[in-house]
Amino acid sequence: MGDSLLYAILPLAAGSLGLSPRHVGMLLSANRLIRLFSNTWFSALFARFGPYRAFLYSTILGVLTTSAYGLGWGFTVFLIARMGWGISWSGLRQGTFQSIWTGSDTDAGRLMGMMWGVVRGGSAVSAVLGGFLFDHYGYHVTIWSIVGLSALAIPIALGLSWPASASPDSKDQRSDPSTDSHAAGPEAAEEPPTKGPKVLQGWKGALTDPLQRSVLLVGFFKLLLNSSLVATASVFLAENFGSGSGELPLGLEVGAMAGIVLGTRWFSDLFLGAVMGALSDWIGRIRLTIVLVALLCLGLTAMLAIPNSLSIVALLAVLIISTGVNVILDTYANQAALVTPQPQLFVGAYATASDLGSAVGPLFAFSLVSAVGFAPVYGVAALLVVVTVSNLVALDLRLARQKPVEESAMSRA
């Protein structure tokens, strides 16, 4: 809630806070840029100390940094607070990914979808409630109201029970259900491994192993496409319907329609995330990924080819489908981490690759759209997703064929 609130009210309050448009852009991007480093820091902390303390400290930091938004101490303090919130989110996301490890592999997609649904639910509620409070009571009342709601996370984090399966330390432990101790509280989570894994070793393994490297590339390019679409949605609508080039439905202006499209995309995560995740558990993550990527490409083609109001429907469909792709590939990466020597570090590397794509996407899109148009920009981004997903599918199928052969050879031996 503390992050998404600012997207709704900070541009409106910038003047009264003494912030320029350039300051607003820096503040809204700072939390993503710092995560290129903090994801790796937190993956090492979770691996070293277990999830209980690391997740609790992330929660406290998130509340404290949200509080700093309302202090009015100037741009520098605000920027530090935004960076602090990005660090906090690295820990919160790492913890939620590891919590999914406590479930079964056959249920992982549904759990990942539920997790992202809850996260986007917080974003949507924060934006809607924050916008209402800002209009009626002003900036500071809005900030402190969201701080009060955010603070409820601290007692929840204090009371969480983390079973041993949330922090696997070896392949043997991950493959043996008898090691899944369900002791509650820090006693179950804080026993550190005898030899803490090194961050650089985790990155080296992720970049040298073909499957891990392929997963990282998919994480980067899927967020590059997704963030490019989200960042340029209002520009796309203005290009197609602004200045008399077309008429929007219901007599709406471009800004209102862009808000409705993006807001609908956020709210769709509340239920579609879990549905997509459960569907991937049922028919297979790779199979569903292939179907959704194909639909994504068809939607992009329709969006660019249809010159009337139906292009809005196509844009909304593309944004919703891209959300499904994100959920399923996040699930795949999270479960793939469990067969790596250092699963916490791989999750951190994957999160960093995704955040990098999310940060590069708007820069990539805005720098090229004005020069070459929407079709080449969206087309190149989609092509990169298709290529990297195809490579991942090929590797996954090859490993699936090798596994029975290796098991048969071991049984004969």
Disulfide bonds with the S-S distance in Angstrom:
none
